[in-house]
Amino acid sequence: MPAVPLSYYQDVLDRISHADRATFRKELRKAFRQLLPEQRDELKRWFRTACLCRPAAESKR
């Protein structure tokens, strides 16, 4: 199977990051299975700097 470009998964994850957590996690796992090891490291760095896992405004009551 040909390698999928990292930019494809970054685009997909960016689009669904605020919509649905379950779908986001599923796509993130899928990306890790498909990408090469060096691409996985780059995706990790992108994910951590983009702060996609944190909601923008979450009220705690």
Backbone as CSV, one residue per row, in Angstrom:
resi,resn,N_x,N_y,N_z,CA_x,CA_y,CA_z,C_x,C_y,C_z
1,MET,0.850,-1.173,0.000,0.000,0.000,0.000,0.902,1.244,0.000
2,PRO,0.620,2.209,-0.864,1.440,3.418,-0.910,1.255,4.269,0.341
3,ALA,2.319,4.972,0.703,2.271,5.839,1.886,1.339,7.022,1.641
4,VAL,0.559,7.343,2.644,-0.375,8.466,2.573,0.366,9.709,3.068
5,PRO,0.210,10.816,2.377,0.917,12.021,2.819,0.421,12.516,4.179
6,LEU,1.351,12.992,4.957,1.057,13.525,6.278,0.054,14.673,6.197
7,SER,0.178,15.495,5.190,-0.705,16.656,5.057,-2.176,16.238,4.929
8,TYR,-2.421,15.080,4.345,-3.795,14.584,4.228,-4.402,14.380,5.615
9,TYR,-3.686,13.685,6.483,-4.206,13.424,7.823,-4.287,14.693,8.657
10,GLN,-3.352,15.598,8.483,-3.436,16.866,9.202,-4.702,17.616,8.804
11,ASP,-5.009,17.610,7.531,-6.216,18.288,7.045,-7.479,17.624,7.595
12,VAL,-7.533,16.305,7.539,-8.698,15.570,8.036,-8.875,15.816,9.529
13,LEU,-7.812,15.694,10.297,-7.901,15.870,11.741,-8.263,17.300,12.118
14,ASP,-7.760,18.244,11.369,-8.080,19.642,11.633,-9.568,19.910,11.400
15,ARG,-10.124,19.295,10.383,-11.545,19.515,10.053,-12.487,18.905,11.083
16,ILE,-12.113,17.771,11.662,-13.036,17.114,12.585,-12.670,17.333,14.050
17,SER,-11.646,18.090,14.324,-11.146,18.234,15.692,-12.169,18.818,16.652
18,HIS,-13.019,19.708,16.192,-13.970,20.352,17.080,-15.376,19.763,16.963
19,ALA,-15.562,18.849,16.056,-16.894,18.307,15.810,-17.220,17.119,16.719
20,ASP,-16.362,16.128,16.712,-16.697,14.886,17.403,-15.421,14.226,17.924
21,ARG,-15.303,14.104,19.237,-14.098,13.524,19.834,-13.883,12.071,19.439
22,ALA,-14.941,11.298,19.416,-14.807,9.880,19.091,-14.289,9.688,17.673
23,THR,-14.820,10.440,16.750,-14.375,10.356,15.360,-12.938,10.838,15.236
24,PHE,-12.598,11.894,15.959,-11.239,12.414,15.933,-10.246,11.353,16.406
25,ARG,-10.556,10.697,17.517,-9.659,9.665,18.043,-9.527,8.490,17.071
26,LYS,-10.633,8.128,16.444,-10.615,7.036,15.471,-9.707,7.387,14.290
27,GLU,-9.833,8.598,13.780,-9.009,9.032,12.645,-7.544,9.185,13.038
28,LEU,-7.285,9.609,14.266,-5.909,9.725,14.736,-5.244,8.358,14.801
29,ARG,-5.957,7.371,15.311,-5.427,6.000,15.348,-5.180,5.473,13.935
30,LYS,-6.108,5.753,13.060,-5.972,5.316,11.666,-4.733,5.942,11.029
31,ALA,-4.510,7.211,11.306,-3.339,7.905,10.766,-2.058,7.242,11.252
32,PHE,-2.005,6.901,12.531,-0.801,6.277,13.076,-0.537,4.910,12.459
33,ARG,-1.583,4.190,12.097,-1.384,2.895,11.443,-0.852,3.059,10.021
34,GLN,-1.248,4.138,9.349,-0.922,4.305,7.940,0.409,5.020,7.687
35,LEU,0.825,5.876,8.608,2.000,6.702,8.376,3.300,5.981,8.695
36,LEU,4.357,6.459,8.095,5.690,5.959,8.380,6.136,6.498,9.737
37,PRO,7.104,5.838,10.388,7.533,6.279,11.726,7.939,7.756,11.815
38,GLU,8.674,8.254,10.843,9.075,9.668,10.901,7.872,10.601,10.691
39,GLN,6.894,10.151,9.928,5.671,10.932,9.750,4.843,10.932,11.028
40,ARG,4.873,9.827,11.759,4.156,9.755,13.038,4.713,10.782,14.011
41,ASP,6.041,10.891,14.057,6.668,11.876,14.938,6.258,13.289,14.558
42,GLU,6.221,13.558,13.271,5.806,14.879,12.794,4.333,15.141,13.141
43,LEU,3.483,14.127,13.015,2.075,14.276,13.366,1.922,14.547,14.866
44,LYS,2.717,13.875,15.684,2.692,14.125,17.130,3.044,15.579,17.436
45,ARG,4.109,16.074,16.804,4.510,17.471,17.019,3.408,18.424,16.575
46,TRP,2.820,18.161,15.432,1.736,19.008,14.918,0.546,18.982,15.874
47,PHE,0.189,17.794,16.343,-0.945,17.638,17.246,-0.726,18.414,18.542
48,ARG,0.466,18.305,19.097,0.758,18.984,20.361,0.794,20.498,20.214
49,THR,1.278,21.016,19.113,1.329,22.461,18.930,-0.021,23.035,18.531
50,ALA,-0.845,22.232,17.892,-2.158,22.713,17.468,-3.159,22.707,18.616
51,CYS,-2.853,21.979,19.694,-3.744,21.890,20.864,-5.157,21.485,20.468
52,LEU,-5.277,20.513,19.612,-6.580,20.080,19.122,-7.380,19.313,20.169
53,CYS,-6.714,18.828,21.186,-7.407,17.990,22.154,-8.136,18.798,23.214
54,ARG,-7.885,20.077,23.297,-8.517,20.908,24.324,-9.646,21.755,23.737
55,PRO,-10.799,21.733,24.377,-11.901,22.603,23.919,-11.539,24.073,24.113
56,ALA,-12.040,24.920,23.257,-11.714,26.343,23.312,-12.231,26.994,24.590
57,ALA,-13.476,26.798,24.899,-14.051,27.401,26.108,-14.901,26.366,26.820
58,GLU,-14.363,25.835,27.894,-15.096,24.814,28.634,-15.371,25.355,30.017
59,SER,-16.637,25.466,30.355,-16.995,25.981,31.667,-17.013,24.845,32.686
60,LYS,-16.432,25.106,33.838,-16.391,24.100,34.903,-17.257,24.580,36.055
61,ARG,-18.347,23.889,36.263,-19.261,24.236,37.368,-19.566,23.043,38.206
